[in-house]
Amino acid sequence: MTVTGGKTLRRLKMFVWVVGAVGLVQAVGAVLAARSIEDPTSAGVQLGVAVGVGLVGASTVAARTRFVRRPWRVDDPTALALDYSTRVVVQVILALGAANVAYAGAIVTGAGWIVAIGLVFFVAPLVAVLPTGRNLARVEGELHAQGSRFGLLESLQSRDSV
């Protein structure tokens, strides 16, 4: 499958890449800020924050899973393009949740290693949702299995205003 397309697909790709870049810059900033803390909190507090980050991350994974399991809107190409765009944006926003909690936790506790936990819950969902040929082919397969008469790329190309 060749990944070409209208402005919608390019905008979605740009959105995911920009958010990914901003998230990584935030991670570096959080690590640097955590290293500058002269009196880090105790190991118990750090562990508690890390567990909290893990719980937030697990809840965002559960929310993403529940969100993407809902049936696709295959009644017309515009609805399909809007559904796909919405799914990408919501999953990226959910991925930011645990990452931002981890970044804040690292800065507050002075434990830069907490950032790594947030990055796991941030990078993995971004890779899974990035509109690459493989991911678009996976979605096309889901749409075909659901009986869609419309292809995803054609739907995204037909509606550049989504």
Buried (B, 14 or more C-beta within 10 A) or exposed (E): EEBEBBBBBBBBBEBBEEBBEEBBEBBEBBBEBBEEBEEBBEEEBBEBBBEBBBEBBEBBBEBBEEEBEEEBBBEBBBBBBBBBBEBBBBBBEBBBBBBBBBBBBBBBBBBBEBBBBBBBBBBEBBEBBBBBEEBBEEBBEEBEEEEBEBBBBBBBBBBBEB
